[in-house]
């Protein structure tokens, strides 16, 4: 599986609007056949930073980055691009596994 984490620093005046700015892109990506999950969180330390955790089947990321909705979302001058305060930071890795597993160091019974 391809596991990706991206940090987006949004302009302060647009930070509260980020979920709506990314809504169409998020919905389209979640509907892709190879998408396992596509989840946004907001940083507790920096209210202008959103963290995206996403995963794709081994061959699912290439169709994602070549899709129209990805090209539109990342286009210079587009709504997402204009809302950003800096270039997003990314970690993208091929990992073993098919999804989330229970944490061995902490069990809730």
Residue pairs with C-beta under 8 A, 6 or more apart in sequence:
1 36
1 55
1 56
1 57
1 58
1 94
1 95
1 96
1 97
1 98
1 99
2 55
2 56
2 57
2 58
2 60
2 61
2 92
2 93
2 94
2 95
3 54
3 55
3 92
3 93
3 94
3 95
4 52
4 53
4 54
4 55
4 56
4 61
4 90
4 91
4 92
4 93
5 51
5 52
5 53
5 54
5 90
5 91
6 51
6 52
6 54
6 88
6 89
6 90
6 91
7 43
7 49
7 50
7 51
7 52
7 88
7 89
7 90
8 18
8 49
8 50
8 51
8 52
8 84
8 88
9 46
9 48
9 49
9 84
9 85
9 86
9 88
10 18
10 48
10 49
10 50
10 83
10 84
10 85
11 48
11 83
11 84
11 85
12 48
12 85
14 21
14 83
15 47
15 48
17 83
18 50
18 83
19 40
21 79
21 80
21 83
22 40
22 73
22 80
24 69
25 69
25 70
25 72
25 73
25 80
26 38
26 40
28 67
28 69
29 35
29 38
29 54
29 64
29 67
29 69
29 70
30 37
30 38
32 56
32 60
32 63
32 64
32 67
33 60
33 63
34 56
34 57
34 59
34 60
34 61
34 63
34 64
35 54
35 55
35 56
35 60
35 64
36 54
36 55
36 56
36 57
36 60
36 98
36 99
37 53
37 54
37 55
38 52
38 54
39 52
39 53
39 54
40 50
40 51
40 52
41 50
41 51
41 53
42 49
42 50
42 51
43 49
43 50
43 51
48 85
55 99
56 64
58 94
61 92
64 70
72 78
73 80
74 80
74 81
75 81
